[in-house]
């Protein structure tokens, strides 16, 4: 940051009185500009045991696979953001369920939060930010081409839950009889 977004004067990096960390301080108007991590929200949409994955059409990691996810906007809940990103990236209407994972991506100054989700109808297509969208069996997950470590971590936690039979503890309003028949992976 170089200039104050309140008055346009140059800012200076210093520790304000009573603080412990350096901040961008505007000496002209007195505004202290706090920079805090941004929140990325996503979900793992499931349809009869298969998982919805998107292949990224944008950088970073264009061409690699991920689950629907993106930056939380002001004025929306985490769950609303997860549903919105699924609609934008995969044209998929999901029912967002319980919390699945929280990943601190310190080097990127981000926190990634993922939810379980159900995809009641197998209707999906590539949104503007996706090259393609696919419903895949767990055995078909392209682990070598997953876009981000937080995505891989989340998918592995998700499959671990299924292996342990924990998904019923986390079940959402959506009835998922297929999960009770699912072959352990
Ligand atoms: Zn200022």
Boltz pocket constraint, residues with backbone or C-beta under 6 A from the ligand:
constraints:
  - pocket:
      binder: B
      contacts: [[A, 4], [A, 5], [A, 6], [A, 7], [A, 8], [A, 9], [A, 26], [A, 27], [A, 28], [A, 29], [A, 30], [A, 31]]
      max_distance: 6.0
